[in-house]
Amino acid sequence: MTQHASLTPERWARFDLDRQVLMIGNEMNRAARFVAPGDAPSLRACYERVLRLTDLTVQVNPRRALRRELLRWRDLVAALYEDASAGSGLDAEAHRAAFRALLQLRPVAARQIPLLLA
């Protein structure tokens, strides 16, 4: 399982939403480094961590509209994970679009777009 398998919802809930989104974004940024076909296991591991952290964020967030948006975004990452599992490797454009969509969820995270996706 992933390194976040032991992260409890209670512990995750101690981080504010901005921090949670930025931590998910950190995993998306890490995944962008695995572009070579031989990097598929590392890419899948990154996406697994992204999915786990997104699930935790949905679980601990009481705001229904935000949960709905996060679940929609999670579907994008799940598709990227499936592609990586099928041996397709990193779809750089789809990954970039999903990463941008995540960062646009929060103003604090959105300020990172020029730095991360320039």
WOGI-V128440 format. One record per helix or strand of 3 or more residues. SS is the DSSP state (hx for helix, st for strand). FROM is the first residue (numbers start at 1). LEN is the number of residues. Records with the same first field share a line. If there is no record, write none. Layout:
BEGIN
SS = FROM-LEN, FROM-LEN
END
This chain:
BEGIN
hx = 9-5, 17-15, 37-24, 64-22, 92-12, 107-4, 113-4
END
